[in-house]
């Protein structure tokens, strides 16, 4: 075969191969062409559930007052008007709703959003809250029974608040037994009577503190709140200073403070000298536990001691 014949056959072969490839891609007669694949649907965003906050240090109760409360969409539902604490350590927020009215809300329904802080050489910084996320049903907050003010809250009201947000019905509630009259059936001095009425943080802070001899010892500086547990860690007392200068801060269990008979001051069954040997701590670095405690006999107990009397 000469080159002239090959030049005529080669283009015909190339065209035949190309036509065969095109025909292979065409549907057979009587069949419908295949539909193009549908585009993949975008993946739904994962639902993120905020983790329960467990800070390394408590927060100052006085700085929780005024913090706003928001829902999952960051809509403001209200703000913390006051913090009510009980001798048992339970903490309840008195909330002023955006729709109006004061209501009690358990701290378990308020998840704190903490500010980012850098730890320094002095220890873990005191926890600071940006705002609270309301984790319960917003309809519950809107329908909650209102109260007149924080000081009107008693133990019965707090029990009803806790049961309401837990979803219990009124029929399942049991009224507490009548409280014994103060001054009867107790061996405590009449001048210093323990009370079970809850404490309002706004009123508690700044209260004068007396020692076991009835002399001025200092004042209540703040309340340390364990946000992870939703309980009071201890009461911060300020002692030994003059006009706020040179004072030392100590933490004492709330149940060890006694309200005086006139209800204006608090008493701690300790002497000034018994506090001088203690180091104390800084308000910006609150420890998780109190640095002092008082046994049932009135003796001073430090964390390194065994409190067999309490």
Helices and strands as residue ranges (DSSP letters): H 3-25, E 59-60, H 61-64, E 68-70, E 76-85, E 91-97, E 102-106, G 107-109, E 110-114, E 129-134, H 138-143, G 150-152, H 155-165, G 170-172, E 199-200, H 201-204, E 208-210, E 216-226, E 231-239, E 248-252, G 254-256, E 258-259, E 266-267, H 272-276, E 292-294, E 300-302
